[in-house]
């Protein structure tokens, strides 16, 4: 389990390493802010493609070979960034990174659940969430520190990434295989649909998740430009620390779900998103670094809480026979939300400037969160008959849903219910 969690952290760390480096790429290759947001968004293309194409691969081949393939894709992404001499390889590197994350995240989460005793599945999935978000947060921090003080800022970061991938791969290669290969791999796109009886609930949850994921996309893709152009913060270690703080607060928000009443979790998360975006808008308007960081931390906490509450709500109301399909649809929506709005922000920045674009973006996110608050007040959630209800069962369902997200099947031993 330790080897799997470490490998998951390293794989996710690799996906956010470029964050503090985007401004360097912009200057070196003469890229616009819009182009930078497109480079960032191509990561989501890789993730979504893997969700559609590789959903059942680890059920067919086993967990270990699929995780090793995910680490190999992560290594290829790092090598591509080392060789990049312009825009094309930057995009290829981001797509490879997305494919790696899409393949590895669900497989590693399912592996942790496979290896845990039945009574420890909750802890196993929380460990997966911690490794996932921890890796995403530490990526910008590590890249910022290395690129600021270790020299060769566009190279040393990815050499360190490759070095971390070596023990990660050794650990996965040496671990026992929890799932026996039982069929030939078939790479077929999986159709995604939402049952009619829960579409209203899905829309409400998806809007909340989209608002939160847009915030993560904003800080991962555009925050370095905000800090450099608007506030004069060019220290890449400081930029990485700011992004790390947002992801860390998201992790805290997810962990807080067990301490908040289920009915209050989604509204509380949306309220934190609104407050965070309000503080962020004020920080951008008056050029205050403290307010920008405070807004990001508040919004990050709201993102974590609302996201986990929304996922719980979706899964609790999904018919058992469609739960994996619904969860996969939910995550596809989230990755669209982390990419397309960021590109829109880049287009807006070209037209009206970075500061006004950021304020407009934050206002749209706050409006989405407010819409969810209104919908929640008008239509309280009603669990479907036979759906899990009550805190302990909901937590168990949430802890197991990650296994379904990428695999989208119930044929493995660990996912039998």
C-alpha positions in Angstrom: 0.0 0.0 0.0 2.9 2.3 0.8 4.4 1.7 -2.6 1.1 2.4 -4.4 0.5 5.6 -2.5 4.0 6.8 -3.2 3.7 6.0 -6.9 0.4 7.8 -7.0 1.9 10.9 -5.4 4.8 10.9 -7.8 2.5 10.4 -10.9 0.3 13.3 -9.8 3.2 15.5 -8.9 4.4 15.2 -12.5 1.2 16.7 -13.8 1.6 20.0 -12.0 5.3 20.5 -12.3 5.0 22.9 -15.2 2.9 25.4 -13.2 5.7 27.7 -12.0 7.5 27.3 -15.3 4.8 28.6 -17.7 6.1 32.2 -17.5 9.5 31.0 -18.5 8.1 29.0 -21.4 6.1 32.1 -22.4 9.2 34.3 -22.5 11.6 31.7 -24.1 9.2 30.6 -26.9 7.3 33.9 -27.4 4.0 32.4 -26.3 0.8 34.4 -25.5 -1.2 34.0 -22.3 -3.9 32.3 -24.4 -1.4 29.8 -25.7 -0.3 29.0 -22.1 -3.9 28.3 -21.1 -4.2 26.0 -24.1 -1.0 24.1 -23.1 -2.5 23.6 -19.6 -5.9 22.5 -20.9 -4.4 19.8 -23.2 -3.8 17.8 -19.9 -7.5 17.4 -19.5 -7.7 16.1 -23.1 -5.4 13.2 -22.1 -7.3 12.5 -18.9 -10.7 12.4 -20.6 -9.3 10.2 -23.5 -8.0 7.7 -20.9 -11.4 7.7 -19.1 -13.1 6.8 -22.3 -10.6 4.3 -23.7 -8.8 2.6 -20.8 -11.6 2.4 -18.2 -11.5 -1.4 -17.9 -7.9 -2.1 -18.7 -6.7 -3.0 -15.2 -9.6 -5.4 -14.7 -8.4 -7.2 -17.9 -4.6 -7.0 -17.5 -4.2 -6.7 -13.8 -3.3 -3.6 -11.7 0.5 -3.8 -11.8 1.0 -3.6 -15.6 -1.4 -0.8 -15.9 0.2 1.2 -13.2 3.6 0.6 -14.7 2.3 1.8 -18.0 1.0 5.0 -16.3 4.4 5.6 -14.8 6.0 5.0 -18.2 3.7 7.7 -19.7 4.7 10.0 -16.9 8.4 9.4 -17.7 7.7 10.1 -21.4 6.0 13.3 -20.4 9.1 14.4 -18.4 11.4 13.5 -21.3 9.2 15.4 -23.7 9.5 18.5 -21.6 13.3 18.1 -21.4 13.4 18.0 -25.2 10.9 20.7 -25.8 12.1 23.5 -28.1 8.8 25.1 -28.8 5.0 24.7 -28.6 4.4 21.3 -30.2 6.4 19.3 -27.7 4.9 21.2 -24.8 1.5 20.2 -25.9 2.6 16.5 -26.4 4.1 16.5 -22.9 0.8 17.7 -21.4 -1.2 15.2 -23.3 1.1 12.4 -22.1 0.8 13.7 -18.6 -3.0 13.6 -18.8 -3.0 10.0 -20.1 -0.7 9.0 -17.3 -3.0 10.6 -14.7 -6.1 9.2 -16.2 -4.8 5.7 -16.3 -2.9 5.8 -12.9 -5.3 7.6 -10.6 -8.3 5.1 -10.8 -6.0 2.1 -11.0 -4.0 3.1 -7.9 -7.1 3.9 -5.9 -8.6 0.6 -6.8 -5.3 -1.2 -5.9 -5.3 0.4 -2.4 -8.9 -0.8 -1.9 -7.9 -4.2 -3.2 -5.0 -4.5 -0.7 -6.9 -3.2 2.3 -9.0 -5.4 4.6 -12.8 -4.8 4.2 -12.9 -2.7 7.4 -10.0 -0.6 6.1 -11.4 0.4 2.8 -12.3 3.9 4.1 -8.8 4.6 5.3 -7.4 3.2 2.0 -9.4 5.5 -0.1 -8.6 8.5 2.1 -5.0 7.6 1.7 -5.5 7.6 -2.1 -7.2 11.0 -1.9 -4.3 12.3 0.3 -1.7 11.0 -2.1 -3.5 12.4 -5.1 -4.0 15.9 -3.8 -0.7 15.9 -2.0 1.1 15.1 -5.3 -0.8 17.8 -7.2 0.1 20.3 -4.5 3.7 19.4 -4.1 4.4 19.5 -7.8 4.3 23.3 -8.2 6.2 23.7 -4.8 9.0 21.3 -5.9 9.2 22.9 -9.4 9.2 26.4 -7.9 12.0 25.7 -5.4 14.2 23.7 -7.9 13.7 26.2 -10.8 14.4 29.2 -8.5 17.6 28.0 -6.8 18.9 24.8 -8.5 19.8 26.3 -11.9 18.7 25.1 -15.3 15.1 25.9 -14.4 13.5 24.2 -17.4 15.6 21.0 -17.0 16.5 20.1 -13.5 12.8 19.9 -12.4 12.1 17.1 -14.9 15.4 15.3 -14.1 14.3 15.1 -10.5 10.8 13.9 -11.6 12.5 11.1 -13.6 14.6 10.2 -10.5 11.5 10.0 -8.3 9.8 7.7 -10.9 12.5 5.1 -10.6 11.7 4.0 -6.9 8.0 4.4 -7.7 8.3 1.9 -10.6 10.5 -0.5 -8.5 7.9 -0.4 -5.8 5.0 -1.2 -8.1 7.0 -3.9 -9.9 7.8 -5.6 -6.6 4.3 -5.5 -5.1 1.9 -8.5 -5.3 -0.7 -8.4 -8.0 -4.2 -8.1 -6.4 -6.2 -8.9 -9.6 -5.6 -11.8 -11.9 -5.8 -11.0 -15.6 -9.0 -12.7 -17.0 -9.6 -11.4 -20.5 -7.9 -9.8 -23.4 -7.7 -6.0 -23.4 -10.3 -4.3 -25.4 -9.9 -0.6 -26.0 -13.4 0.6 -26.8 -14.9 4.0 -25.9 -17.5 3.8 -23.1 -20.8 5.6 -23.6 -21.7 7.8 -20.7 -25.3 8.6 -19.7 -27.2 9.9 -16.7 -30.4 8.1 -15.7 -33.4 10.3 -16.1 -34.5 10.1 -12.5 -31.4 11.8 -11.2 -30.5 14.3 -13.9 -31.7 17.3 -11.8 -29.4 16.1 -8.9 -26.5 15.4 -11.3 -26.8 18.9 -12.8 -26.7 20.5 -9.3 -23.7 18.5 -8.2 -21.9 19.0 -11.5 -22.4 22.8 -11.3 -20.8 22.8 -7.9 -18.0 20.6 -9.0 -17.4 22.7 -12.1 -17.1 25.9 -10.1 -14.5 24.3 -7.8 -12.5 22.6 -10.5 -12.4 25.9 -12.4 -10.8 27.5 -9.4 -8.1 24.8 -9.4 -7.5 25.3 -13.1 -7.2 29.1 -12.5 -4.5 28.7 -9.9 -2.6 25.9 -11.7 -2.6 27.7 -15.1 -3.0 31.5 -14.7 -1.9 32.3 -11.1 1.8 32.6 -12.1 0.9 35.2 -14.6 -1.3 37.1 -12.1 1.4 37.0 -9.5 4.2 38.1 -11.9 2.3 40.7 -14.0 -0.1 42.1 -11.5 1.8 41.9 -8.2 5.5 41.7 -9.3 6.0 38.3 -7.7 8.5 36.6 -9.9 10.1 34.2 -7.3 9.1 30.8 -8.6 9.3 29.2 -5.2 6.8 31.7 -3.9 4.5 31.0 -6.8 4.7 27.3 -6.2 3.9 27.9 -2.5 0.8 29.8 -3.4 -0.5 27.1 -5.7 0.4 24.5 -3.0 -1.6 26.3 -0.4 -4.7 26.1 -2.7 -4.4 22.4 -3.2 -3.6 21.8 0.5 -6.8 23.7 1.5 -8.7 21.6 -1.0 -7.4 18.5 0.8 -8.5 20.0 4.1 -12.0 20.6 2.7 -12.3 17.0 1.6 -11.3 15.8 5.0 -13.8 18.1 6.6 -16.8 16.3 5.0 -16.9 13.8 8.0 -17.3 16.7 10.4 -20.1 18.5 8.5 -23.7 17.4 8.3 -24.4 15.9 4.9 -27.2 18.4 4.1 -25.0 21.3 4.9 -21.8 20.2 3.2 -22.6 21.3 -0.4 -24.1 24.7 0.6 -21.2 25.3 2.9 -18.7 24.5 0.2 -20.5 26.7 -2.3 -20.6 29.5 0.2 -16.8 29.2 0.8 -16.3 29.3 -3.0 -18.3 32.6 -3.2 -16.5 34.2 -0.3 -13.1 33.0 -1.7 -13.8 34.4 -5.1 -15.0 37.7 -3.6 -11.7 38.0 -1.7 -9.8 37.0 -4.8 -11.6 39.7 -6.8 -10.7 42.3 -4.2 -7.1 41.2 -4.1 -6.9 41.5 -7.9 -8.6 44.9 -7.8 -6.2 46.4 -5.2 -3.1 44.3 -6.1 -2.9 42.6 -2.7 -0.9 39.4 -2.5 -2.3 38.6 0.9 -5.9 38.9 -0.3 -5.1 36.8 -3.4 -3.6 34.0 -1.2 -6.5 34.3 1.3 -9.1 34.1 -1.5 -7.3 31.0 -3.0 -7.2 29.2 0.4 -10.8 29.9 1.2 -11.9 28.9 -2.3 -9.7 25.8 -2.2 -11.3 24.7 1.0 -14.8 25.3 -0.5 -13.7 23.3 -3.6 -12.7 20.3 -1.6 -15.8 20.3 0.6 -18.3 20.9 -2.2 -16.6 18.5 -4.6 -16.6 15.6 -2.1 -20.2 16.5 -1.1 -21.3 16.6 -4.7 -19.6 13.3 -5.5 -21.3 11.7 -2.5 -24.7 13.1 -3.5 -24.3 11.9 -7.1 -23.3 8.4 -6.1 -25.9 8.1 -3.3 -28.7 8.8 -5.8 -27.3 6.8 -8.8 -28.9 3.4 -9.4 -26.6 0.7 -8.3 -26.3 -0.7 -11.9 -25.3 2.7 -13.3 -23.1 4.0 -10.4 -19.8 3.6 -12.2 -21.1 5.1 -15.4 -22.6 8.1 -13.5 -19.4 8.7 -11.6 -17.3 8.5 -14.8 -19.7 11.1 -16.3 -19.2 13.3 -13.3 -15.4 13.2 -13.6 -15.5 13.9 -17.3 -17.5 17.0 -16.5 -15.0 18.0 -13.9 -12.0 17.8 -16.3 -13.9 19.8 -18.9 -14.4 22.4 -16.2 -10.7 22.5 -15.3 -9.8 23.2 -18.9 -12.4 25.1 -21.0 -13.0 27.9 -18.5 -9.2 28.5 -18.3 -9.0 28.8 -22.0 -11.9 31.3 -21.9 -9.9 33.2 -19.3 -7.0 33.3 -21.7 -9.1 34.6 -24.5 -10.5 37.3 -22.2 -7.1 38.2 -21.0 -6.0 38.9 -24.6 -9.0 41.2 -25.1 -9.3 43.1 -21.8 -6.2 42.4 -19.8 -5.2 39.8 -17.2 -6.5 41.7 -14.2 -10.0 42.3 -15.5 -10.1 38.8 -17.0 -9.3 37.3 -13.6 -12.0 39.4 -11.9 -14.6 38.3 -14.5 -13.5 34.7 -14.1 -13.9 34.9 -10.3 -17.3 36.5 -10.7 -18.5 33.7 -13.0 -17.3 31.0 -10.6 -19.1 32.8 -7.7 -22.3 33.0 -9.8 -22.1 29.2 -10.5 -21.7 28.5 -6.8 -24.6 30.9 -6.0 -26.8 29.1 -8.5 -26.1 25.8 -6.7 -27.1 27.4 -3.4 -30.4 28.5 -4.9 -31.1 25.1 -6.5 -30.3 23.4 -3.2 -32.7 25.6 -1.3 -35.5 25.0 -3.7 -35.0 21.2 -4.2 -33.7 19.4 -1.2 -31.9 16.1 -2.1 -34.1 13.0 -2.0 -32.3 9.7 -2.0 -33.4 7.2 -4.5 -35.1 4.0 -3.0 -32.4 1.6 -2.2 -29.6 4.2 -2.5 -27.2 4.4 0.4 -28.3 6.8 3.1 -26.8 8.0 6.3 -23.3 9.1 7.0 -21.5 5.8 7.5 -23.0 4.2 4.4 -22.4 7.3 2.3 -18.8 7.5 3.4 -18.4 3.8 2.4 -19.9 4.5 -1.0 -17.7 7.5 -1.5 -14.7 5.5 -0.5 -15.5 2.9 -3.1 -16.6 5.1 -6.0 -13.1 6.0 -7.0 -12.6 2.4 -8.0 -15.5 2.7 -10.4 -14.5 6.1 -11.8 -11.9 5.0 -14.2 -12.6 1.3 -14.4 -16.4 1.7 -14.9 -17.1 -1.9 -14.3 -17.9 -4.2 -11.4 -16.1 -7.2 -12.6 -13.0 -7.1 -10.4 -13.0 -8.8 -7.0 -12.5 -5.5 -5.1 -15.5 -3.9 -6.7 -18.1 -6.6 -6.1 -20.8 -5.3 -3.9 
